[in-house]
Amino acid sequence: MKVKIFDESHEKDLEAQVNNFLSTLSGDVIDIKFSTAISMFGEDQIYCFTAMIIYTS
């Protein structure tokens, strides 16, 4: 098994990265984990969208 982790500040960017990876994957996807985190930096909200893909090659 292998793991690939993606981290983006916009959900559409994460979606594009994951879809691109999956389109080139020759193995099988075991699981995909998704997480969202929000933090404050001054008056700005910082978003972090992450995905972890567990797969076989």
mmCIF file of the N, C-alpha and C atoms, coordinates in Angstrom:
data_MODEL
# 
_entry.id   MODEL 
# 
loop_
_atom_site.group_PDB 
_atom_site.id 
_atom_site.type_symbol 
_atom_site.label_atom_id 
_atom_site.label_alt_id 
_atom_site.label_comp_id 
_atom_site.label_asym_id 
_atom_site.label_entity_id 
_atom_site.label_seq_id 
_atom_site.pdbx_PDB_ins_code 
_atom_site.Cartn_x 
_atom_site.Cartn_y 
_atom_site.Cartn_z 
_atom_site.occupancy 
_atom_site.B_iso_or_equiv 
_atom_site.pdbx_formal_charge 
_atom_site.auth_seq_id 
_atom_site.auth_comp_id 
_atom_site.auth_asym_id 
_atom_site.auth_atom_id 
_atom_site.pdbx_PDB_model_num 
ATOM 1   N N  . MET A 1 1  ? 0.833   -1.187 0.000   1.00 0.00 ? 1  MET A N  1 
ATOM 2   C CA . MET A 1 1  ? 0.000   0.000  0.000   1.00 0.00 ? 1  MET A CA 1 
ATOM 3   C C  . MET A 1 1  ? 0.869   1.238  0.000   1.00 0.00 ? 1  MET A C  1 
ATOM 4   N N  . LYS A 1 2  ? 0.324   2.296  -0.563  1.00 0.00 ? 2  LYS A N  1 
ATOM 5   C CA . LYS A 1 2  ? 0.991   3.594  -0.589  1.00 0.00 ? 2  LYS A CA 1 
ATOM 6   C C  . LYS A 1 2  ? -0.014  4.664  -0.184  1.00 0.00 ? 2  LYS A C  1 
ATOM 7   N N  . VAL A 1 3  ? 0.518   5.858  0.140   1.00 0.00 ? 3  VAL A N  1 
ATOM 8   C CA . VAL A 1 3  ? -0.309  6.985  0.547   1.00 0.00 ? 3  VAL A CA 1 
ATOM 9   C C  . VAL A 1 3  ? 0.100   8.218  -0.258  1.00 0.00 ? 3  VAL A C  1 
ATOM 10  N N  . LYS A 1 4  ? -0.874  8.981  -0.714  1.00 0.00 ? 4  LYS A N  1 
ATOM 11  C CA . LYS A 1 4  ? -0.632  10.257 -1.383  1.00 0.00 ? 4  LYS A CA 1 
ATOM 12  C C  . LYS A 1 4  ? -1.467  11.305 -0.650  1.00 0.00 ? 4  LYS A C  1 
ATOM 13  N N  . ILE A 1 5  ? -0.834  12.427 -0.273  1.00 0.00 ? 5  ILE A N  1 
ATOM 14  C CA . ILE A 1 5  ? -1.520  13.474 0.468   1.00 0.00 ? 5  ILE A CA 1 
ATOM 15  C C  . ILE A 1 5  ? -1.547  14.754 -0.361  1.00 0.00 ? 5  ILE A C  1 
ATOM 16  N N  . PHE A 1 6  ? -2.704  15.394 -0.375  1.00 0.00 ? 6  PHE A N  1 
ATOM 17  C CA . PHE A 1 6  ? -2.904  16.659 -1.076  1.00 0.00 ? 6  PHE A CA 1 
ATOM 18  C C  . PHE A 1 6  ? -3.327  17.707 -0.065  1.00 0.00 ? 6  PHE A C  1 
ATOM 19  N N  . ASP A 1 7  ? -2.871  18.948 -0.268  1.00 0.00 ? 7  ASP A N  1 
ATOM 20  C CA . ASP A 1 7  ? -3.205  20.055 0.624   1.00 0.00 ? 7  ASP A CA 1 
ATOM 21  C C  . ASP A 1 7  ? -3.396  21.306 -0.223  1.00 0.00 ? 7  ASP A C  1 
ATOM 22  N N  . GLU A 1 8  ? -4.587  21.863 -0.193  1.00 0.00 ? 8  GLU A N  1 
ATOM 23  C CA . GLU A 1 8  ? -4.902  23.047 -0.996  1.00 0.00 ? 8  GLU A CA 1 
ATOM 24  C C  . GLU A 1 8  ? -5.691  24.050 -0.161  1.00 0.00 ? 8  GLU A C  1 
ATOM 25  N N  . SER A 1 9  ? -5.660  25.319 -0.580  1.00 0.00 ? 9  SER A N  1 
ATOM 26  C CA . SER A 1 9  ? -6.399  26.350 0.145   1.00 0.00 ? 9  SER A CA 1 
ATOM 27  C C  . SER A 1 9  ? -7.806  26.566 -0.425  1.00 0.00 ? 9  SER A C  1 
ATOM 28  N N  . HIS A 1 10 ? -8.111  25.950 -1.574  1.00 0.00 ? 10 HIS A N  1 
ATOM 29  C CA . HIS A 1 10 ? -9.442  26.036 -2.173  1.00 0.00 ? 10 HIS A CA 1 
ATOM 30  C C  . HIS A 1 10 ? -9.921  24.629 -2.518  1.00 0.00 ? 10 HIS A C  1 
ATOM 31  N N  . GLU A 1 11 ? -11.196 24.373 -2.250  1.00 0.00 ? 11 GLU A N  1 
ATOM 32  C CA . GLU A 1 11 ? -11.725 23.025 -2.475  1.00 0.00 ? 11 GLU A CA 1 
ATOM 33  C C  . GLU A 1 11 ? -11.701 22.622 -3.943  1.00 0.00 ? 11 GLU A C  1 
ATOM 34  N N  . LYS A 1 12 ? -11.887 23.554 -4.857  1.00 0.00 ? 12 LYS A N  1 
ATOM 35  C CA . LYS A 1 12 ? -11.842 23.227 -6.287  1.00 0.00 ? 12 LYS A CA 1 
ATOM 36  C C  . LYS A 1 12 ? -10.424 22.826 -6.710  1.00 0.00 ? 12 LYS A C  1 
ATOM 37  N N  . ASP A 1 13 ? -9.399  23.454 -6.113  1.00 0.00 ? 13 ASP A N  1 
ATOM 38  C CA . ASP A 1 13 ? -8.017  23.070 -6.407  1.00 0.00 ? 13 ASP A CA 1 
ATOM 39  C C  . ASP A 1 13 ? -7.739  21.656 -5.911  1.00 0.00 ? 13 ASP A C  1 
ATOM 40  N N  . LEU A 1 14 ? -8.256  21.336 -4.725  1.00 0.00 ? 14 LEU A N  1 
ATOM 41  C CA . LEU A 1 14 ? -8.087  19.978 -4.188  1.00 0.00 ? 14 LEU A CA 1 
ATOM 42  C C  . LEU A 1 14 ? -8.783  18.968 -5.086  1.00 0.00 ? 14 LEU A C  1 
ATOM 43  N N  . GLU A 1 15 ? -9.978  19.293 -5.502  1.00 0.00 ? 15 GLU A N  1 
ATOM 44  C CA . GLU A 1 15 ? -10.729 18.404 -6.390  1.00 0.00 ? 15 GLU A CA 1 
ATOM 45  C C  . GLU A 1 15 ? -9.955  18.144 -7.683  1.00 0.00 ? 15 GLU A C  1 
ATOM 46  N N  . ALA A 1 16 ? -9.385  19.182 -8.261  1.00 0.00 ? 16 ALA A N  1 
ATOM 47  C CA . ALA A 1 16 ? -8.620  19.030 -9.500  1.00 0.00 ? 16 ALA A CA 1 
ATOM 48  C C  . ALA A 1 16 ? -7.382  18.166 -9.279  1.00 0.00 ? 16 ALA A C  1 
ATOM 49  N N  . GLN A 1 17 ? -6.673  18.386 -8.185  1.00 0.00 ? 17 GLN A N  1 
ATOM 50  C CA . GLN A 1 17 ? -5.476  17.606 -7.894  1.00 0.00 ? 17 GLN A CA 1 
ATOM 51  C C  . GLN A 1 17 ? -5.808  16.124 -7.689  1.00 0.00 ? 17 GLN A C  1 
ATOM 52  N N  . VAL A 1 18 ? -6.857  15.855 -6.926  1.00 0.00 ? 18 VAL A N  1 
ATOM 53  C CA . VAL A 1 18 ? -7.249  14.461 -6.668  1.00 0.00 ? 18 VAL A CA 1 
ATOM 54  C C  . VAL A 1 18 ? -7.710  13.794 -7.959  1.00 0.00 ? 18 VAL A C  1 
ATOM 55  N N  . ASN A 1 19 ? -8.540  14.478 -8.740  1.00 0.00 ? 19 ASN A N  1 
ATOM 56  C CA . ASN A 1 19 ? -9.010  13.892 -10.002 1.00 0.00 ? 19 ASN A CA 1 
ATOM 57  C C  . ASN A 1 19 ? -7.862  13.631 -10.965 1.00 0.00 ? 19 ASN A C  1 
ATOM 58  N N  . ASN A 1 20 ? -6.901  14.536 -11.015 1.00 0.00 ? 20 ASN A N  1 
ATOM 59  C CA . ASN A 1 20 ? -5.737  14.341 -11.873 1.00 0.00 ? 20 ASN A CA 1 
ATOM 60  C C  . ASN A 1 20 ? -4.939  13.114 -11.431 1.00 0.00 ? 20 ASN A C  1 
ATOM 61  N N  . PHE A 1 21 ? -4.719  12.983 -10.126 1.00 0.00 ? 21 PHE A N  1 
ATOM 62  C CA . PHE A 1 21 ? -3.986  11.830 -9.614  1.00 0.00 ? 21 PHE A CA 1 
ATOM 63  C C  . PHE A 1 21 ? -4.732  10.528 -9.914  1.00 0.00 ? 21 PHE A C  1 
ATOM 64  N N  . LEU A 1 22 ? -6.033  10.519 -9.662  1.00 0.00 ? 22 LEU A N  1 
ATOM 65  C CA . LEU A 1 22 ? -6.819  9.305  -9.891  1.00 0.00 ? 22 LEU A CA 1 
ATOM 66  C C  . LEU A 1 22 ? -6.856  8.909  -11.366 1.00 0.00 ? 22 LEU A C  1 
ATOM 67  N N  . SER A 1 23 ? -6.808  9.885  -12.264 1.00 0.00 ? 23 SER A N  1 
ATOM 68  C CA . SER A 1 23 ? -6.848  9.568  -13.690 1.00 0.00 ? 23 SER A CA 1 
ATOM 69  C C  . SER A 1 23 ? -5.565  8.898  -14.167 1.00 0.00 ? 23 SER A C  1 
ATOM 70  N N  . THR A 1 24 ? -4.470  9.070  -13.420 1.00 0.00 ? 24 THR A N  1 
ATOM 71  C CA . THR A 1 24 ? -3.199  8.458  -13.808 1.00 0.00 ? 24 THR A CA 1 
ATOM 72  C C  . THR A 1 24 ? -2.857  7.227  -12.971 1.00 0.00 ? 24 THR A C  1 
ATOM 73  N N  . LEU A 1 25 ? -3.684  6.913  -11.982 1.00 0.00 ? 25 LEU A N  1 
ATOM 74  C CA . LEU A 1 25 ? -3.414  5.794  -11.076 1.00 0.00 ? 25 LEU A CA 1 
ATOM 75  C C  . LEU A 1 25 ? -3.645  4.466  -11.788 1.00 0.00 ? 25 LEU A C  1 
ATOM 76  N N  . SER A 1 26 ? -2.638  3.601  -11.730 1.00 0.00 ? 26 SER A N  1 
ATOM 77  C CA . SER A 1 26 ? -2.786  2.286  -12.365 1.00 0.00 ? 26 SER A CA 1 
ATOM 78  C C  . SER A 1 26 ? -3.198  1.211  -11.365 1.00 0.00 ? 26 SER A C  1 
ATOM 79  N N  . GLY A 1 27 ? -3.131  1.526  -10.072 1.00 0.00 ? 27 GLY A N  1 
ATOM 80  C CA . GLY A 1 27 ? -3.513  0.562  -9.041  1.00 0.00 ? 27 GLY A CA 1 
ATOM 81  C C  . GLY A 1 27 ? -4.947  0.758  -8.603  1.00 0.00 ? 27 GLY A C  1 
ATOM 82  N N  . ASP A 1 28 ? -5.232  0.269  -7.396  1.00 0.00 ? 28 ASP A N  1 
ATOM 83  C CA . ASP A 1 28 ? -6.581  0.350  -6.833  1.00 0.00 ? 28 ASP A CA 1 
ATOM 84  C C  . ASP A 1 28 ? -6.607  1.306  -5.656  1.00 0.00 ? 28 ASP A C  1 
ATOM 85  N N  . VAL A 1 29 ? -7.690  2.074  -5.557  1.00 0.00 ? 29 VAL A N  1 
ATOM 86  C CA . VAL A 1 29 ? -7.897  2.953  -4.402  1.00 0.00 ? 29 VAL A CA 1 
ATOM 87  C C  . VAL A 1 29 ? -8.469  2.125  -3.258  1.00 0.00 ? 29 VAL A C  1 
ATOM 88  N N  . ILE A 1 30 ? -7.826  2.204  -2.112  1.00 0.00 ? 30 ILE A N  1 
ATOM 89  C CA . ILE A 1 30 ? -8.312  1.511  -0.914  1.00 0.00 ? 30 ILE A CA 1 
ATOM 90  C C  . ILE A 1 30 ? -9.273  2.417  -0.153  1.00 0.00 ? 30 ILE A C  1 
ATOM 91  N N  . ASP A 1 31 ? -8.876  3.695  0.023   1.00 0.00 ? 31 ASP A N  1 
ATOM 92  C CA . ASP A 1 31 ? -9.697  4.636  0.783   1.00 0.00 ? 31 ASP A CA 1 
ATOM 93  C C  . ASP A 1 31 ? -9.263  6.061  0.456   1.00 0.00 ? 31 ASP A C  1 
ATOM 94  N N  . ILE A 1 32 ? -10.179 6.994  0.637   1.00 0.00 ? 32 ILE A N  1 
ATOM 95  C CA . ILE A 1 32 ? -9.865  8.419  0.523   1.00 0.00 ? 32 ILE A CA 1 
ATOM 96  C C  . ILE A 1 32 ? -10.392 9.102  1.773   1.00 0.00 ? 32 ILE A C  1 
ATOM 97  N N  . LYS A 1 33 ? -9.526  9.814  2.466   1.00 0.00 ? 33 LYS A N  1 
ATOM 98  C CA . LYS A 1 33 ? -9.895  10.572 3.665   1.00 0.00 ? 33 LYS A CA 1 
ATOM 99  C C  . LYS A 1 33 ? -9.874  12.055 3.304   1.00 0.00 ? 33 LYS A C  1 
ATOM 100 N N  . PHE A 1 34 ? -10.849 12.806 3.779   1.00 0.00 ? 34 PHE A N  1 
ATOM 101 C CA . PHE A 1 34 ? -10.957 14.224 3.476   1.00 0.00 ? 34 PHE A CA 1 
ATOM 102 C C  . PHE A 1 34 ? -11.077 15.000 4.772   1.00 0.00 ? 34 PHE A C  1 
ATOM 103 N N  . SER A 1 35 ? -10.432 16.167 4.825   1.00 0.00 ? 35 SER A N  1 
ATOM 104 C CA . SER A 1 35 ? -10.487 16.989 6.026   1.00 0.00 ? 35 SER A CA 1 
ATOM 105 C C  . SER A 1 35 ? -10.472 18.467 5.649   1.00 0.00 ? 35 SER A C  1 
ATOM 106 N N  . THR A 1 36 ? -11.149 19.271 6.460   1.00 0.00 ? 36 THR A N  1 
ATOM 107 C CA . THR A 1 36 ? -11.151 20.713 6.291   1.00 0.00 ? 36 THR A CA 1 
ATOM 108 C C  . THR A 1 36 ? -10.779 21.357 7.617   1.00 0.00 ? 36 THR A C  1 
ATOM 109 N N  . ALA A 1 37 ? -9.892  22.346 7.553   1.00 0.00 ? 37 ALA A N  1 
ATOM 110 C CA . ALA A 1 37 ? -9.509  23.096 8.753   1.00 0.00 ? 37 ALA A CA 1 
ATOM 111 C C  . ALA A 1 37 ? -9.631  24.585 8.450   1.00 0.00 ? 37 ALA A C  1 
ATOM 112 N N  . ILE A 1 38 ? -10.059 25.338 9.459   1.00 0.00 ? 38 ILE A N  1 
ATOM 113 C CA . ILE A 1 38 ? -10.194 26.787 9.332   1.00 0.00 ? 38 ILE A CA 1 
ATOM 114 C C  . ILE A 1 38 ? -9.461  27.427 10.501  1.00 0.00 ? 38 ILE A C  1 
ATOM 115 N N  . SER A 1 39 ? -8.669  28.441 10.197  1.00 0.00 ? 39 SER A N  1 
ATOM 116 C CA . SER A 1 39 ? -7.994  29.177 11.263  1.00 0.00 ? 39 SER A CA 1 
ATOM 117 C C  . SER A 1 39 ? -8.080  30.670 10.961  1.00 0.00 ? 39 SER A C  1 
ATOM 118 N N  . MET A 1 40 ? -7.805  31.460 11.963  1.00 0.00 ? 40 MET A N  1 
ATOM 119 C CA . MET A 1 40 ? -7.835  32.915 11.813  1.00 0.00 ? 40 MET A CA 1 
ATOM 120 C C  . MET A 1 40 ? -6.415  33.455 11.841  1.00 0.00 ? 40 MET A C  1 
ATOM 121 N N  . PHE A 1 41 ? -6.126  34.386 10.935  1.00 0.00 ? 41 PHE A N  1 
ATOM 122 C CA . PHE A 1 41 ? -4.859  35.096 10.905  1.00 0.00 ? 41 PHE A CA 1 
ATOM 123 C C  . PHE A 1 41 ? -5.206  36.580 10.822  1.00 0.00 ? 41 PHE A C  1 
ATOM 124 N N  . GLY A 1 42 ? -5.184  37.238 11.968  1.00 0.00 ? 42 GLY A N  1 
ATOM 125 C CA . GLY A 1 42 ? -5.689  38.599 12.013  1.00 0.00 ? 42 GLY A CA 1 
ATOM 126 C C  . GLY A 1 42 ? -7.190  38.567 11.783  1.00 0.00 ? 42 GLY A C  1 
ATOM 127 N N  . GLU A 1 43 ? -7.654  39.285 10.774  1.00 0.00 ? 43 GLU A N  1 
ATOM 128 C CA . GLU A 1 43 ? -9.074  39.266 10.426  1.00 0.00 ? 43 GLU A CA 1 
ATOM 129 C C  . GLU A 1 43 ? -9.379  38.316 9.266   1.00 0.00 ? 43 GLU A C  1 
ATOM 130 N N  . ASP A 1 44 ? -8.358  37.640 8.760   1.00 0.00 ? 44 ASP A N  1 
ATOM 131 C CA . ASP A 1 44 ? -8.532  36.732 7.629   1.00 0.00 ? 44 ASP A CA 1 
ATOM 132 C C  . ASP A 1 44 ? -8.800  35.308 8.092   1.00 0.00 ? 44 ASP A C  1 
ATOM 133 N N  . GLN A 1 45 ? -9.695  34.624 7.394   1.00 0.00 ? 45 GLN A N  1 
ATOM 134 C CA . GLN A 1 45 ? -9.919  33.205 7.624   1.00 0.00 ? 45 GLN A CA 1 
ATOM 135 C C  . GLN A 1 45 ? -9.050  32.434 6.647   1.00 0.00 ? 45 GLN A C  1 
ATOM 136 N N  . ILE A 1 46 ? -8.317  31.462 7.161   1.00 0.00 ? 46 ILE A N  1 
ATOM 137 C CA . ILE A 1 46 ? -7.456  30.616 6.347   1.00 0.00 ? 46 ILE A CA 1 
ATOM 138 C C  . ILE A 1 46 ? -8.086  29.221 6.289   1.00 0.00 ? 46 ILE A C  1 
ATOM 139 N N  . TYR A 1 47 ? -8.337  28.740 5.078   1.00 0.00 ? 47 TYR A N  1 
ATOM 140 C CA . TYR A 1 47 ? -8.916  27.413 4.886   1.00 0.00 ? 47 TYR A CA 1 
ATOM 141 C C  . TYR A 1 47 ? -7.839  26.444 4.424   1.00 0.00 ? 47 TYR A C  1 
ATOM 142 N N  . CYS A 1 48 ? -7.946  25.224 4.876   1.00 0.00 ? 48 CYS A N  1 
ATOM 143 C CA . CYS A 1 48 ? -7.025  24.173 4.462   1.00 0.00 ? 48 CYS A CA 1 
ATOM 144 C C  . CYS A 1 48 ? -7.854  22.929 4.143   1.00 0.00 ? 48 CYS A C  1 
ATOM 145 N N  . PHE A 1 49 ? -7.847  22.533 2.887   1.00 0.00 ? 49 PHE A N  1 
ATOM 146 C CA . PHE A 1 49 ? -8.572  21.342 2.436   1.00 0.00 ? 49 PHE A CA 1 
ATOM 147 C C  . PHE A 1 49 ? -7.538  20.265 2.131   1.00 0.00 ? 49 PHE A C  1 
ATOM 148 N N  . THR A 1 50 ? -7.668  19.116 2.774   1.00 0.00 ? 50 THR A N  1 
ATOM 149 C CA . THR A 1 50 ? -6.694  18.045 2.577   1.00 0.00 ? 50 THR A CA 1 
ATOM 150 C C  . THR A 1 50 ? -7.403  16.738 2.218   1.00 0.00 ? 50 THR A C  1 
ATOM 151 N N  . ALA A 1 51 ? -6.683  15.924 1.476   1.00 0.00 ? 51 ALA A N  1 
ATOM 152 C CA . ALA A 1 51 ? -7.162  14.594 1.136   1.00 0.00 ? 51 ALA A CA 1 
ATOM 153 C C  . ALA A 1 51 ? -5.989  13.627 1.207   1.00 0.00 ? 51 ALA A C  1 
ATOM 154 N N  . MET A 1 52 ? -6.254  12.452 1.724   1.00 0.00 ? 52 MET A N  1 
ATOM 155 C CA . MET A 1 52 ? -5.260  11.390 1.752   1.00 0.00 ? 52 MET A CA 1 
ATOM 156 C C  . MET A 1 52 ? -5.847  10.206 1.000   1.00 0.00 ? 52 MET A C  1 
ATOM 157 N N  . ILE A 1 53 ? -5.110  9.762  0.003   1.00 0.00 ? 53 ILE A N  1 
ATOM 158 C CA . ILE A 1 53 ? -5.541  8.614  -0.786  1.00 0.00 ? 53 ILE A CA 1 
ATOM 159 C C  . ILE A 1 53 ? -4.656  7.436  -0.431  1.00 0.00 ? 53 ILE A C  1 
ATOM 160 N N  . ILE A 1 54 ? -5.272  6.361  -0.005  1.00 0.00 ? 54 ILE A N  1 
ATOM 161 C CA . ILE A 1 54 ? -4.556  5.111  0.274   1.00 0.00 ? 54 ILE A CA 1 
ATOM 162 C C  . ILE A 1 54 ? -4.811  4.194  -0.910  1.00 0.00 ? 54 ILE A C  1 
ATOM 163 N N  . TYR A 1 55 ? -3.738  3.704  -1.510  1.00 0.00 ? 55 TYR A N  1 
ATOM 164 C CA . TYR A 1 55 ? -3.886  2.946  -2.761  1.00 0.00 ? 55 TYR A CA 1 
ATOM 165 C C  . TYR A 1 55 ? -2.803  1.863  -2.892  1.00 0.00 ? 55 TYR A C  1 
ATOM 166 N N  . THR A 1 56 ? -3.023  0.988  -3.838  1.00 0.00 ? 56 THR A N  1 
ATOM 167 C CA . THR A 1 56 ? -2.014  -0.019 -4.190  1.00 0.00 ? 56 THR A CA 1 
ATOM 168 C C  . THR A 1 56 ? -1.474  0.332  -5.562  1.00 0.00 ? 56 THR A C  1 
ATOM 169 N N  . SER A 1 57 ? -0.235  -0.066 -5.797  1.00 0.00 ? 57 SER A N  1 
ATOM 170 C CA . SER A 1 57 ? 0.353   0.248  -7.110  1.00 0.00 ? 57 SER A CA 1 
ATOM 171 C C  . SER A 1 57 ? 0.521   -1.003 -7.937  1.00 0.00 ? 57 SER A C  1 
# 
